[in-house]
Amino acid sequence: MLDQIKGLHHVTSMAASAPVNNHFFTKTLGLRRVKKTVNFDSPDVYHLYYGDELGTPGTVMTYFPFPNIGRGRPGTGEVGTTVFSVPKGALGYWADRLTSQGVDGLQAEETFGQKRLNFAGPDGDGFALVEVDGDDRAPWTENGVDADHAIRGFHSVAMRLRDEGATAELLKYMGYQELDRKDGVVSQLIVPGGNEASTVDLETMPNINRSLQGAGSVHHVAFAVENRAKQLEVRKALMDTGYHVTPVIDRDYFWAIYFRTPGGVLFEIATNEPGFTRDEDVATLGADLKLPQQHKHLRPILAQHLEKLED
């Protein structure tokens, strides 16, 4: 069993409109845009990152907004819900805030002993806020949400699977342990001693069709390791177990490896280093368009092509 993985690093999804996506995460959810860059493989498409002040691993939601992409079809083989942590007693505030801003799909419930508020993103994305006692991560409060209510970062992700068996075994090999089980169809796993985003739920849905990716779909979920040395240890162990893992890829703000899970979800293992301040000061994170080295010559073209975003 591995002990290098410490919980979630980031979650990457797809959207249909960069301005709408940017407004939702900064003005509605109150997160900080910590990086404005482009897709490594499609530089005419933004890659936007939202999180806390520094973009700390375990807080960062990232998006590829492909203009006018069709909506995804929810189903199995994907992350169905991305869950954020908020303080105890904050859900009433969020219900009022999200309702006033026209957010769809609000539904309050209690699961695994925690109160949560489900809601949909602009592209039908599945989100939830869950009240967590004692999450002492410092929130970003410069976008209109005060510290008593602001999002702390991720709590968990919920994966929809036709059969949880092989994915559960993989996660246990990655250091997760089953914490609880609900109605025989949802299992909750956690990394002991991990970061605050150390939980994964597995939802078994044997009669649901497979998902089709599009706007509102999670592209991949990334797990955090401290550094490149730990990442290489994980890569070797996964390959020795029979997984097809990519070579290490430099993503400018972290190093990444990817592999497809038995249940169909794309996993990434990402390093906590070097972080989002490698090319911007803390005070100005996310303000300017930052381009990967291989795309810097495209700046004049991209400046004209990419849609303007609110600060």
C-alpha positions as CSV (number, residue, x, y, z in Angstrom):
1,M,0.0,0.0,0.0
2,L,1.2,3.5,-0.9
3,D,1.7,6.2,1.7
4,Q,2.8,9.1,-0.5
5,I,-0.7,10.4,-1.5
6,K,-2.2,13.0,0.8
7,G,-5.6,13.7,-0.6
8,L,-6.9,15.7,-3.5
9,H,-4.7,18.2,-5.4
10,H,-7.2,19.7,-7.9
11,V,-10.2,18.8,-10.0
12,T,-10.3,19.8,-13.7
13,S,-13.6,20.2,-15.6
14,M,-14.9,21.6,-18.9
15,A,-17.1,24.6,-19.6
16,A,-18.8,26.3,-22.5
17,S,-18.0,29.9,-21.7
18,A,-14.9,31.3,-20.1
19,P,-16.5,34.6,-18.9
20,V,-19.5,32.7,-17.4
21,N,-17.2,30.2,-15.7
22,N,-15.0,32.9,-14.3
23,H,-17.9,34.9,-13.0
24,F,-19.4,31.9,-11.3
25,F,-16.3,30.9,-9.4
26,T,-15.1,34.3,-8.4
27,K,-18.3,36.4,-8.0
28,T,-20.8,33.7,-7.0
29,L,-18.6,31.2,-5.0
30,G,-16.1,33.8,-3.9
31,L,-12.9,31.9,-4.9
32,R,-9.8,33.5,-6.2
33,R,-8.7,33.1,-9.7
34,V,-5.1,32.0,-9.1
35,K,-4.0,31.4,-12.7
36,K,-5.1,32.5,-16.2
37,T,-3.3,30.4,-18.7
38,V,-4.1,28.1,-21.7
39,N,-4.6,24.5,-22.5
40,F,-1.2,22.9,-23.3
41,D,-2.7,20.9,-26.2
42,S,-5.2,23.6,-27.4
43,P,-3.7,27.0,-26.7
44,D,-6.7,28.8,-28.2
45,V,-8.6,27.6,-25.1
46,Y,-8.1,29.0,-21.6
47,H,-7.0,26.9,-18.6
48,L,-8.4,28.8,-15.5
49,Y,-7.6,27.9,-11.9
50,Y,-9.6,29.0,-8.9
51,G,-8.8,28.4,-5.2
52,D,-7.6,30.0,-2.0
53,E,-5.0,32.9,-1.9
54,L,-2.1,30.7,-3.1
55,G,-3.9,28.0,-4.9
56,T,-3.0,25.5,-2.2
57,P,-3.3,21.8,-3.2
58,G,-6.7,20.6,-2.1
59,T,-8.4,23.9,-2.9
60,V,-8.0,24.3,-6.7
61,M,-10.9,23.9,-9.2
62,T,-9.6,24.2,-12.8
63,Y,-11.5,24.5,-16.1
64,F,-11.0,24.2,-19.8
65,P,-13.7,26.4,-21.3
66,F,-14.2,25.3,-24.9
67,P,-16.4,27.9,-26.5
68,N,-19.9,26.5,-27.3
69,I,-19.0,22.9,-26.5
70,G,-22.1,20.8,-26.0
71,R,-23.2,19.7,-22.5
72,G,-21.9,16.4,-21.1
73,R,-24.2,13.5,-20.3
74,P,-24.0,12.5,-16.7
75,G,-23.5,8.8,-16.0
76,T,-21.0,6.3,-14.7
77,G,-17.3,6.4,-15.2
78,E,-16.9,10.0,-14.0
79,V,-16.7,12.3,-11.0
80,G,-20.3,13.2,-10.5
81,T,-20.1,15.7,-7.6
82,T,-17.3,17.9,-6.4
83,V,-17.8,18.9,-2.8
84,F,-16.4,22.0,-1.1
85,S,-15.9,22.5,2.7
86,V,-17.6,25.4,4.5
87,P,-17.8,26.2,8.2
88,K,-20.5,24.9,10.6
89,G,-23.7,26.9,10.3
90,A,-22.8,28.4,6.8
91,L,-25.3,26.6,4.7
92,G,-28.2,29.0,5.3
93,Y,-26.0,31.8,4.1
94,W,-25.1,29.9,1.0
95,A,-28.7,28.8,0.3
96,D,-29.7,32.5,0.3
97,R,-26.7,33.6,-1.8
98,L,-27.1,30.9,-4.4
99,T,-30.8,31.4,-4.7
100,S,-30.4,35.2,-5.1
101,Q,-28.0,34.6,-8.0
102,G,-30.2,32.2,-9.8
103,V,-28.2,29.0,-9.2
104,D,-30.1,25.8,-10.1
105,G,-30.5,22.5,-8.4
106,L,-30.4,23.5,-4.7
107,Q,-31.1,20.6,-2.4
108,A,-30.3,20.3,1.3
109,E,-29.6,16.9,2.8
110,E,-27.5,15.2,5.4
111,T,-25.1,12.5,4.4
112,F,-22.6,10.6,6.4
113,G,-23.6,12.7,9.4
114,Q,-22.8,16.0,7.7
115,K,-25.2,18.7,6.4
116,R,-24.7,19.6,2.8
117,L,-26.2,21.7,0.1
118,N,-26.2,20.4,-3.5
119,F,-26.3,22.7,-6.4
120,A,-25.5,22.9,-10.1
121,G,-22.9,25.0,-11.9
122,P,-23.5,27.0,-15.1
123,D,-23.1,23.9,-17.3
124,G,-25.0,21.6,-15.1
125,D,-21.9,20.7,-13.1
126,G,-22.6,18.7,-9.9
127,F,-21.4,20.5,-6.8
128,A,-22.1,20.5,-3.1
129,L,-21.1,22.4,0.0
130,V,-20.7,20.5,3.2
131,E,-20.4,21.9,6.7
132,V,-17.2,20.8,8.4
133,D,-16.2,21.6,12.0
134,G,-12.6,22.5,12.5
135,D,-11.4,23.0,8.9
136,D,-8.9,25.7,9.7
137,R,-7.7,26.4,6.2
138,A,-7.6,30.2,5.5
139,P,-10.3,31.2,3.1
140,W,-10.2,33.8,0.3
141,T,-12.4,36.7,1.3
142,E,-11.7,39.3,-1.3
143,N,-14.6,38.4,-3.6
144,G,-17.5,39.2,-1.4
145,V,-17.8,36.2,1.0
146,D,-16.8,36.8,4.6
147,A,-14.6,34.4,6.6
148,D,-17.5,33.0,8.6
149,H,-19.0,31.5,5.5
150,A,-16.3,31.3,2.8
151,I,-15.2,28.1,1.1
152,R,-12.1,26.5,2.6
153,G,-11.3,24.2,-0.3
154,F,-12.3,20.7,-1.3
155,H,-14.0,18.3,1.1
156,S,-14.3,15.4,-1.4
157,V,-15.3,14.1,-4.8
158,A,-18.0,11.5,-5.5
159,M,-17.3,9.1,-8.3
160,R,-20.2,7.3,-10.2
161,L,-19.3,3.7,-11.0
162,R,-21.2,0.7,-12.4
163,D,-19.2,-1.4,-9.9
164,E,-17.0,0.1,-7.2
165,G,-14.9,-3.0,-6.6
166,A,-11.8,-2.5,-8.7
167,T,-11.7,1.3,-8.1
168,A,-12.1,0.8,-4.3
169,E,-9.2,-1.6,-4.4
170,L,-7.1,0.9,-6.3
171,L,-7.9,3.7,-3.8
172,K,-7.0,1.4,-0.9
173,Y,-3.7,0.6,-2.7
174,M,-3.2,4.4,-2.9
175,G,-3.6,4.7,0.8
176,Y,-7.3,5.2,1.3
177,Q,-9.3,3.4,3.9
178,E,-13.1,2.8,4.0
179,L,-14.6,5.1,6.7
180,D,-18.3,4.5,6.2
181,R,-21.0,3.0,3.9
182,K,-24.5,4.3,3.2
183,D,-27.4,2.1,2.0
184,G,-25.0,-0.4,0.5
185,V,-24.4,1.8,-2.6
186,V,-22.2,4.6,-1.4
187,S,-18.9,4.0,0.3
188,Q,-16.7,6.8,1.8
189,L,-13.0,6.4,1.8
190,I,-10.4,8.7,3.5
191,V,-6.6,9.0,3.6
192,P,-5.5,8.9,7.3
193,G,-3.3,11.9,8.0
194,G,-3.9,13.5,4.7
195,N,-4.8,17.0,3.8
196,E,-8.3,18.5,4.5
197,A,-9.4,17.2,1.0
198,S,-8.8,13.6,1.9
199,T,-12.2,12.0,1.2
200,V,-13.5,10.1,-1.8
201,D,-17.1,8.8,-2.1
202,L,-17.9,5.9,-4.5
203,E,-21.4,5.7,-5.8
204,T,-22.4,2.3,-7.3
205,M,-25.0,2.8,-10.1
206,P,-25.1,-0.5,-12.1
207,N,-28.1,0.5,-14.2
208,I,-26.9,3.9,-15.3
209,N,-25.4,4.5,-18.8
210,R,-21.8,5.6,-19.1
211,S,-21.2,9.3,-19.1
212,L,-20.3,11.3,-22.2
213,Q,-17.9,14.2,-21.6
214,G,-18.8,17.8,-22.5
215,A,-19.5,21.1,-20.7
216,G,-20.1,20.4,-17.0
217,S,-18.1,17.2,-17.0
218,V,-15.1,16.5,-14.8
219,H,-12.1,15.8,-17.1
220,H,-9.9,14.3,-14.4
221,V,-9.3,14.4,-10.7
222,A,-5.8,14.9,-9.3
223,F,-4.3,13.5,-6.1
224,A,-1.5,15.3,-4.2
225,V,2.1,14.1,-3.5
226,E,4.7,16.3,-1.8
227,N,7.3,16.3,-4.5
228,R,8.7,14.7,-7.7
229,A,10.6,12.0,-5.8
230,K,7.3,10.8,-4.1
231,Q,5.6,11.0,-7.5
232,L,8.2,8.7,-9.1
233,E,7.7,6.2,-6.3
234,V,4.0,6.2,-7.0
235,R,4.5,5.9,-10.7
236,K,6.7,2.9,-10.4
237,A,4.4,1.2,-7.9
238,L,1.4,1.7,-10.2
239,M,3.2,0.5,-13.2
240,D,4.5,-2.6,-11.3
241,T,0.8,-3.2,-10.4
242,G,-0.1,-3.2,-14.1
243,Y,-1.4,0.3,-14.7
244,H,-0.4,2.2,-17.9
245,V,0.9,5.5,-16.5
246,T,2.1,8.4,-18.6
247,P,5.6,9.8,-18.3
248,V,6.0,12.8,-15.9
249,I,4.7,15.9,-17.6
250,D,5.7,19.5,-16.6
251,R,2.5,21.5,-16.2
252,D,4.5,24.6,-15.1
253,Y,2.9,24.8,-11.6
254,F,3.1,21.1,-10.8
255,W,4.4,17.9,-12.4
256,A,1.8,15.4,-13.4
257,I,1.3,11.7,-14.3
258,Y,-2.0,10.3,-15.6
259,F,-3.7,6.9,-15.7
260,R,-7.2,5.6,-16.4
261,T,-8.9,3.7,-13.5
262,P,-10.9,0.5,-13.9
263,G,-14.1,2.4,-13.4
264,G,-13.3,4.8,-16.2
265,V,-12.3,7.9,-14.2
266,L,-9.0,9.6,-15.3
267,F,-6.7,10.0,-12.3
268,E,-3.7,12.4,-12.1
269,I,-1.0,12.4,-9.5
270,A,0.3,16.0,-9.1
271,T,3.1,17.4,-7.1
272,N,2.6,20.2,-4.5
273,E,5.7,21.9,-6.0
274,P,6.5,24.4,-7.4
275,G,3.1,26.2,-7.0
276,F,1.4,29.1,-8.7
277,T,3.7,31.8,-7.4
278,R,6.6,30.5,-9.7
279,D,5.8,33.2,-12.3
280,E,3.6,35.7,-10.4
281,D,3.7,37.5,-7.1
282,V,1.0,36.5,-4.5
283,A,-0.6,39.9,-4.8
284,T,-1.2,39.6,-8.5
285,L,-1.9,35.9,-8.9
286,G,-4.3,35.2,-11.8
287,A,-4.3,38.7,-13.1
288,D,-2.2,38.3,-16.3
289,L,-2.3,35.8,-19.1
290,K,0.6,33.3,-18.5
291,L,1.6,31.1,-21.4
292,P,3.6,27.9,-21.4
293,Q,7.0,28.3,-23.0
294,Q,6.1,26.5,-26.2
295,H,3.1,28.9,-26.7
296,K,4.7,32.2,-25.8
297,H,5.1,33.2,-29.5
298,L,1.3,33.0,-29.8
299,R,0.7,35.8,-27.4
300,P,-0.3,38.5,-29.9
301,I,-2.8,36.1,-31.6
302,L,-4.2,34.7,-28.3
303,A,-4.6,38.2,-26.9
304,Q,-7.0,38.9,-29.7
305,H,-8.7,35.5,-29.7
306,L,-9.3,34.7,-26.0
307,E,-12.4,36.3,-24.5
308,K,-12.0,39.0,-21.9
309,L,-12.6,38.1,-18.3
310,E,-13.7,40.1,-15.3
311,D,-10.9,40.8,-12.7
